[in-house]
Amino acid sequence: MLPSIAGYDGEDFVEKVLAGKEIVFGIPSKNVAHTIGFVIHNIVEGLEKYSFRLDKTAIVVADGFSIDSTVEVVKAFRTKIKVPLAIVPNILSRGKGGAMKLIIDLVARYDTIDTLVFVDSDLRSISPQWVPLFINGVREYGFVAPFYMRHKYDATITNFIARPLTTMAYGIDVRQPIGGDFGLNRELVEYLAETDLWYHNYWSLLFGVDIFITHSALYKDVGLCEADLKAKIHEAKDPALGLKNMFIEVTGSLYTILLEYSDKWCSLRVNGIKHPPLINKPSPPSIEPWEVRVDFERAFNEYILGLNKYRDLYTKMLGPRFITEILKNPRQGIDGSLWSIILLKSLKMYREAYKISLRKTILDSLYHLWQGRLYNYYNTVYELDTKEAYKIVEEEIENVFSLRKEFIEEICGL
């Protein structure tokens, strides 16, 4: 599985690190020399503070051929900690999903490992308390999703795509289905190691990995809980400036896996929205999320660019009446009610697309409409604090969920 590549650990070393272990922390990395040491330090401190057996625990870093000193930093930390640590090259893809799949495949080899915890490598808010929350959560429930408090302009792919569509499908409001930090039990690890959906859903080998894992847990009926991790502080970006590739990869993975798993969610009897159990002891320190700065006009310009470029596609997707309404007052952007319909109609168009290139075009066009939704949202919550702004997000979930019957009719023909 692992070729001999200079700077990285090989098969024999990984075997020594993982043999006989029960808990593994997996860290996908790329060019994070400035943060990965902090992440490793807090994992080890959490294991020691909460009395987990260090000889039964390991850390595996899957690195995407970093061009900074990430590999050297990891190896330096290895000499200072009592937890076995291996660093391997991400040979499966150019993105995060390949790193996570590689770790899953390695862990699946060892039937003694019952808990796999993924944490992002750019975290600035991880604390030792995260360690028992994830480990104990996996052992009590099976799958642990994160719950963070985030700035009102952060997590916009989550709040306007991933969370509402996940809630619509399964009737469970997983608040951070693409959070990046997850706990997986043995059952879920084995399923993810065996399924070939990774290659039918290539987005899952990129930034689409988190939503793929979350939906796989829901599809397999793995017990679910959320861990209260307080704030997530990481390298957040302006959605109109640096998130287009992530948007396409996450949404492409989500749309693909909704279709792949439609036999499951379309047949579920869902009566209202349920919330997973929240585990919160021990409690991490409470800190305010960092402010995310966004450019309102850049979002608006991206929206207008899409209206000009994809007008015919939007007309086919939504019908001429909706396009006429949008063009009457483009400065309004897209409100929550219209956005819910856009999600429904775009998923239907994605299902009907017979070419991968056409699906990519649909995702690109949806990106520009999403900017219109964000522009409307920014203006709506501009003078609100984060808690007040999240009420708008909750309305978004309700709007999409209210169309569940229509989703089932359009996508599943039921």
C-alpha positions in Angstrom: 0.0 0.0 0.0 2.8 2.4 0.9 5.6 3.0 -1.6 9.0 4.0 -0.4 9.1 7.8 -0.6 11.9 9.8 0.9 10.9 11.6 4.1 7.9 9.4 4.9 7.5 6.2 6.9 7.2 2.9 5.1 5.1 -0.3 5.7 7.4 -1.8 8.3 7.4 1.3 10.5 3.6 1.8 10.2 3.1 -1.8 11.2 5.1 -1.2 14.4 3.1 1.9 15.1 -0.4 0.4 14.6 0.0 -3.2 15.7 -2.0 -3.9 18.9 -3.5 -0.4 19.1 -7.1 0.4 20.1 -7.3 4.1 19.3 -5.9 6.0 16.4 -5.9 9.7 15.7 -5.7 10.5 12.0 -4.5 13.9 10.8 -4.7 14.9 7.1 -2.0 17.5 6.4 -0.6 19.8 3.8 1.6 22.9 4.4 0.6 23.3 8.0 4.0 23.5 9.7 2.8 26.5 11.7 -0.2 24.6 13.3 0.3 20.8 13.2 2.6 20.8 16.2 -0.1 22.5 18.3 -2.6 19.8 17.2 -0.3 16.9 18.1 0.5 18.5 21.4 -3.1 18.8 22.5 -3.9 15.2 21.4 -1.1 13.8 23.5 -1.9 16.1 26.5 -5.6 15.0 26.3 -4.6 11.3 26.3 -2.3 11.8 29.3 -4.7 14.1 31.3 -7.6 11.8 30.9 -5.7 8.6 31.5 -5.9 6.8 28.2 -3.3 4.1 27.7 -0.6 5.6 25.5 0.7 2.2 24.5 -2.7 1.4 23.0 -2.9 4.7 21.1 -1.3 5.9 17.9 -1.2 9.0 15.7 -1.1 8.8 11.9 -0.4 11.9 9.8 -1.2 11.5 6.1 0.6 14.4 4.3 -0.1 15.8 0.9 3.6 16.2 -0.1 4.0 19.5 1.8 6.5 22.0 0.4 7.0 23.7 3.8 8.5 22.0 6.9 5.4 20.1 7.9 7.1 16.7 7.7 10.1 17.9 9.7 7.9 19.4 12.4 5.9 16.1 12.8 9.1 14.1 13.0 10.5 16.5 15.6 7.4 16.1 17.7 7.7 12.3 17.4 10.9 12.4 19.4 9.3 14.3 22.3 6.0 12.4 22.8 5.2 9.0 24.3 2.5 8.1 21.7 3.7 6.2 18.6 3.4 8.4 15.5 3.8 7.7 11.8 3.7 10.1 8.9 2.8 8.7 5.5 2.3 10.2 2.0 -1.1 10.8 0.6 -0.7 8.8 -2.6 -4.5 8.5 -3.3 -5.5 12.0 -4.4 -4.4 15.6 -4.5 -6.8 16.4 -1.7 -7.9 15.9 1.9 -10.2 12.9 1.1 -7.3 10.8 -0.2 -5.4 11.4 3.1 -8.4 10.3 5.1 -9.1 7.2 3.0 -5.5 6.2 3.3 -5.7 6.4 7.1 -9.0 4.5 7.1 -7.5 1.7 4.9 -4.5 1.4 7.2 -6.7 1.3 10.4 -9.0 -1.3 8.9 -6.0 -3.8 8.7 -5.9 -4.0 12.5 -8.9 -5.5 14.1 -7.8 -4.4 17.6 -8.5 -0.7 16.6 -12.0 0.2 17.7 -11.8 4.0 17.6 -10.6 6.3 14.8 -10.6 10.1 15.4 -9.9 12.6 12.7 -8.8 16.1 13.5 -7.9 18.9 11.1 -4.3 20.0 11.0 -4.9 23.7 10.9 -6.8 23.9 14.2 -6.0 26.7 16.6 -8.8 25.9 19.1 -8.3 22.2 19.8 -7.9 21.5 23.5 -7.2 18.3 25.5 -10.9 18.0 26.3 -11.6 17.1 22.7 -9.8 13.8 23.2 -12.2 12.1 25.7 -15.2 13.7 24.0 -14.3 11.9 20.8 -13.1 8.6 22.2 -15.9 8.2 24.8 -18.5 9.4 22.2 -17.4 6.7 19.7 -17.5 4.0 22.3 -21.0 5.0 23.5 -22.6 5.9 20.2 -20.5 5.0 17.2 -20.1 8.2 15.2 -19.2 11.6 16.7 -19.9 14.7 14.7 -18.5 18.0 15.9 -20.6 20.9 17.2 -18.8 24.3 17.2 -19.8 27.9 17.7 -18.7 29.7 14.6 -18.8 33.3 13.4 -21.9 34.3 11.6 -20.0 34.5 8.3 -18.2 31.2 8.7 -19.4 27.8 7.7 -21.5 29.0 4.8 -21.2 25.8 2.7 -22.3 24.0 5.9 -25.2 26.3 6.6 -26.6 26.7 3.1 -25.8 23.4 1.5 -24.6 20.5 3.6 -26.7 20.9 6.8 -30.1 21.7 5.2 -29.9 18.8 2.7 -28.6 16.4 5.3 -31.5 17.3 7.6 -34.0 17.1 4.7 -32.8 13.6 3.8 -32.5 11.9 7.2 -34.6 14.2 9.5 -31.6 14.6 11.7 -30.1 18.0 12.2 -26.4 17.3 12.1 -25.1 20.8 12.6 -21.6 20.3 11.3 -21.8 17.5 8.7 -18.6 18.8 7.0 -16.8 19.9 10.2 -13.6 17.9 9.5 -13.2 16.5 13.0 -15.0 13.2 13.5 -15.0 10.0 15.6 -15.6 6.7 13.9 -16.2 3.2 15.3 -15.0 -0.1 13.9 -18.2 -0.7 11.9 -18.0 2.6 10.0 -14.2 2.2 9.4 -14.8 -1.2 7.9 -17.6 0.0 5.7 -15.6 2.9 4.4 -12.6 0.7 3.8 -14.6 -1.8 1.7 -16.9 0.5 -0.3 -16.0 1.4 -3.9 -18.1 4.5 -3.7 -14.9 6.5 -3.2 -14.2 6.0 -6.9 -17.7 6.5 -8.2 -17.8 9.7 -6.2 -14.4 11.2 -6.9 -15.3 14.4 -5.0 -15.0 12.3 -1.8 -11.3 12.0 -2.4 -11.1 15.8 -2.2 -12.9 18.2 0.1 -16.1 16.2 -0.4 -14.8 13.6 2.1 -16.5 14.9 5.3 -20.0 14.9 3.9 -19.4 11.4 2.4 -18.4 10.1 5.8 -21.4 11.7 7.6 -23.9 10.4 5.0 -22.3 7.0 5.1 -22.8 6.9 8.9 -26.4 7.8 8.5 -26.9 5.3 5.7 -25.4 2.5 7.8 -27.5 3.5 10.9 -24.4 4.0 13.0 -25.3 5.6 16.3 -24.7 9.4 16.2 -23.9 12.0 18.7 -22.5 15.5 18.6 -19.5 16.7 20.7 -19.6 20.2 22.1 -16.2 21.5 21.1 -17.0 25.2 21.7 -15.4 27.5 19.0 -13.6 26.2 15.9 -10.8 28.5 15.0 -9.0 27.6 11.8 -7.9 29.1 8.5 -11.3 30.5 7.4 -11.7 32.2 4.1 -14.1 34.7 2.4 -16.6 32.5 0.5 -16.5 34.8 -2.5 -12.7 34.7 -2.7 -11.2 31.3 -1.8 -13.9 28.7 -1.6 -15.1 27.9 -5.1 -13.2 24.6 -5.4 -14.3 23.6 -2.0 -17.9 24.5 -2.8 -17.8 22.4 -6.0 -16.1 19.4 -4.3 -18.4 19.4 -1.2 -21.6 19.9 -3.2 -20.6 17.5 -5.9 -19.9 14.8 -3.2 -23.2 15.6 -1.4 -25.3 15.5 -4.6 -23.7 12.3 -5.7 -24.0 10.5 -2.4 -27.7 11.7 -2.0 -28.4 9.9 -5.3 -26.3 6.8 -4.3 -28.0 6.5 -0.9 -31.5 7.6 -2.1 -32.9 4.1 -1.6 -32.3 4.7 2.1 -33.4 8.2 2.8 -36.4 8.2 0.4 -37.9 5.3 2.2 -37.5 6.7 5.7 -40.6 7.8 7.6 -39.6 11.1 9.0 -41.9 13.1 11.4 -40.2 16.4 12.1 -36.6 17.2 12.7 -34.6 15.4 15.4 -31.4 16.5 17.1 -28.6 14.1 18.0 -27.5 13.7 21.6 -25.0 16.3 22.6 -22.0 15.2 24.8 -20.3 18.0 26.6 -18.2 16.6 29.4 -15.4 17.4 29.9 -16.1 20.8 28.6 -13.4 22.6 26.4 -12.6 26.2 27.2 -15.1 28.7 26.0 -13.6 31.2 23.5 -15.1 33.6 21.0 -14.9 32.5 17.4 -12.6 34.7 15.3 -14.3 37.2 13.0 -14.6 36.2 9.3 -14.3 39.1 7.0 -16.4 39.0 3.8 -16.7 41.3 0.8 -20.4 42.0 0.1 -19.7 43.4 -3.3 -17.5 40.6 -4.4 -20.3 38.1 -3.5 -22.8 40.3 -5.5 -20.5 40.5 -8.5 -20.0 36.7 -8.5 -23.8 36.3 -8.4 -24.3 38.7 -11.3 -21.5 37.0 -13.3 -23.5 33.7 -12.9 -26.8 35.4 -14.0 -25.1 36.6 -17.2 -23.2 33.4 -17.9 -25.8 30.8 -17.0 -29.1 32.5 -17.7 -30.3 29.7 -20.1 -29.3 27.0 -17.7 -31.1 28.7 -14.8 -34.2 29.1 -17.0 -34.2 25.4 -17.7 -33.5 24.6 -14.0 -36.1 26.9 -12.4 -38.4 28.0 -15.2 -38.8 31.5 -16.7 -41.0 32.8 -13.9 -38.3 32.5 -11.3 -35.7 34.0 -13.5 -37.9 37.0 -14.3 -38.4 37.5 -10.5 -34.7 37.4 -9.9 -33.9 39.9 -12.6 -36.5 42.4 -11.4 -34.4 43.2 -8.4 -30.9 41.5 -8.5 -29.8 43.7 -5.5 -32.1 41.6 -3.3 -30.0 38.5 -3.9 -31.7 35.2 -3.2 -33.8 34.7 -0.1 -34.2 31.5 1.9 -37.5 30.4 0.2 -36.1 30.7 -3.3 -32.8 29.0 -2.3 -34.7 26.0 -1.0 -36.3 25.6 -4.4 -32.9 26.1 -6.1 -31.5 23.2 -4.1 -34.4 21.0 -5.1 -34.3 21.8 -8.8 -30.5 21.7 -9.0 -30.3 18.3 -7.5 -33.0 17.1 -9.9 -31.0 18.5 -12.9 -27.8 16.9 -11.5 -29.6 13.5 -11.3 -30.7 13.9 -14.9 -27.3 15.0 -16.3 -25.7 12.1 -18.2 -22.3 13.6 -18.6 -19.7 14.4 -15.8 -18.9 17.6 -17.6 -22.5 18.7 -17.4 -22.7 17.9 -13.7 -19.6 20.1 -13.2 -21.3 22.9 -15.1 -24.4 22.6 -12.9 -22.2 22.8 -9.8 -20.4 25.8 -11.1 -23.7 27.6 -11.9 -24.9 26.7 -8.4 -21.8 28.3 -6.9 -22.9 31.7 -8.4 -26.5 31.4 -7.1 -25.0 30.5 -3.7 -23.2 33.8 -3.8 -26.5 35.5 -4.4 -27.9 33.7 -1.3 -24.9 34.8 0.7 -25.2 38.4 -0.4 -28.8 38.4 0.8 -27.8 36.7 4.1 -25.0 39.1 4.7 -27.3 42.1 4.4 -29.9 40.4 6.6 -27.6 39.7 9.5 -25.2 42.6 9.1 -26.3 44.2 12.4 -27.1 41.0 14.2 -24.8 39.1 16.6 -23.8 35.5 15.8 -26.6 34.0 18.0 -29.2 36.1 16.3 -27.8 35.3 12.9 -28.1 31.6 13.6 -31.8 32.0 13.8 -31.7 32.8 10.1 -29.8 29.6 9.6 -32.3 27.6 11.5 -35.0 29.0 9.2 -33.0 27.8 6.3 -33.1 24.3 7.6 -36.8 24.5 8.1 -37.4 25.8 4.6 -35.5 23.0 2.9 -37.0 20.3 5.2 -40.5 21.6 4.4 -39.9 20.4 0.8 -38.9 16.9 1.8 -42.0 15.4 0.0 -41.1 17.3 -3.2 -37.4 16.0 -3.0 -38.6 12.4 -2.7 -41.0 12.9 -5.6 -38.4 14.6 -7.8 -35.4 12.4 -6.9 -36.9 9.1 -6.2 -40.2 9.2 -8.1 -42.1 8.1 -5.1 
